[in-house]
């Protein structure tokens, strides 16, 4: 299988859409020799913050000397980034070689009358194959959407089950209430494990606690009162958490301190699984962690920030970060938004929280996505909260408009969906203004 075959097979599987359940992934993994049983896992569920917590944890474990795999979704820049091993994305050769085995197993399923796996199920099995082949000792595994019926839940009891912030999202599949969604996500808790949870709203916390108690798991809740002396800066954020003083992270955004504190709490909880990691490794891993598309600065002069906020909770956190980091641009009327979103998201709530902060909003239709909300329809909603609105026919046109409207002291924030942030990066790179974090001079 070459890369074209790989892409064609993914496109074929994508046509079947999403269908939660463990029957197909269980059969598929069984035909592949159950590679997931050859590794230990840290399983991460939630609505927002999963990827950042996974990034922090995988980097800490790498610094501590473990061979670590990390499986996340969706891809922002490159499909290979979803399959990460000790600081590097998987090679194209490994991706294609192992997907060929997954396809062969899926073909046998079809011949035997079983349903074909969904795309995410095939990708999950692919991750297990890649990490087992590489000899990974621990895999940091992000749930794709839910929990109990998510393909990643085919694993046995993980070292840790971690819950990041839980809010309403994917209600078509997970349930219409926060309690129903939490019950689905708490399905990753298995007998005899350990649970770490961010501070949650009371009804969410109650569901997680009940499931942890039922499955005889001890529960650690991140104590946000132990977070002190936080100093935010585009070059890095420092804070204290419990006995950890002067911790530094490079991921920007007001919520990243909470994500980092969750990673610290998880590492401390690993002691119960007889895994001890030195404080120096925790500090080094937290500082080394990078995660694309979350209040990420990709250019300056003008300052360009991208963020994949696509639901109400993420938008609330993004608005807090905008006010924290960009207050001077708001007051000077030098903050341009490029806003695009999928039609099945709560875009009126996102617009209400975000758009009053901008001096000008440019709406765009996310490209190559059948669920995309047309830019004209989004603009009609935005006008309720900001009179200065323009529509763009493409992402390229939106960014060109934003650059024309901005100046060297201004800022451009592109947000609303992770699906187009890779293309944003490519456009900025073509302008010659893209900068890596190490090059930033903010």
Secondary structure, 3 states (H helix, E strand, C coil): CCHHHHHHHHHHHHCCCCCCCCHHHHHHHHHCCCHHHHCEEEEEECCECHHHHHHHHHHHHHHCCCCEEEECCCCCCCHHHHEEECCEECCHHHHHHHHHHHHHHHHHHHHCCCCCCCHHHHHHHHHHHHHHHHCCCEEEEECCCCCCCCHHHHCCCCCEEEECECCCCCHHHHCCCHHHHHHHHHHHCCCCCEEEECCCCHHHHHHHHHHHHHCCCEEEECCHHHEEEEECCCCCEEEEECCEEEEEECCCCCCHHHHHHHHHHHHHHHHHHCCCCCHHHHHHHHHHCCCCCCCEEEECCCEEEEECCCCHHHHHHHHHHHHHHCHHHHHHCCEEEEECCECCCCHHHHHHHHHHHCCEEEECCCCCCCCECCHHHHHHHHCCCCCCEEECCCHHHHHHHHHHHCCCCCEEEEECCHHHHHHHHHHHHHCCCECCHHHCCC
